[in-house]
Amino acid sequence: MTTPYYRDDRLHHLLDRARRGALLPAEADQLVSLITTLEQQVAELEAAAPTRAALRARYAAAIVAAYPDLRYVADDLADHLTRTHDEQPTT
């Protein structure tokens, strides 16, 4: 399994070679594979967007319900909690 950083570097390298017209056949196959992976990731993120928005709204509503004085910063706190939720590993 490759790390995201290596994969990103490899993608940029292959795109650069493709722009220059110097892409080898094996590299073209790698590029197609990397782009297919990116397409899948984008589709997953787009599918999760409504869920993320609902989660963020629930966080904001819970913050305001529990701490009415925080209603002015509830959106910012909900954004932070949603990002923290996204960063947690899934098991």
Number of C-alpha atoms within 10 A of each C-alpha: 4 7 8 9 9 10 13 13 12 16 19 13 15 21 17 13 15 15 10 9 9 12 17 12 9 8 18 15 12 15 20 13 13 17 13 12 12 12 12 12 12 12 12 11 13 12 11 12 12 11 12 18 13 12 17 23 17 13 20 21 17 14 19 17 12 10 11 12 11 14 16 10 12 21 18 13 17 20 18 14 16 17 13 10 13 11 9 8 6 5 3
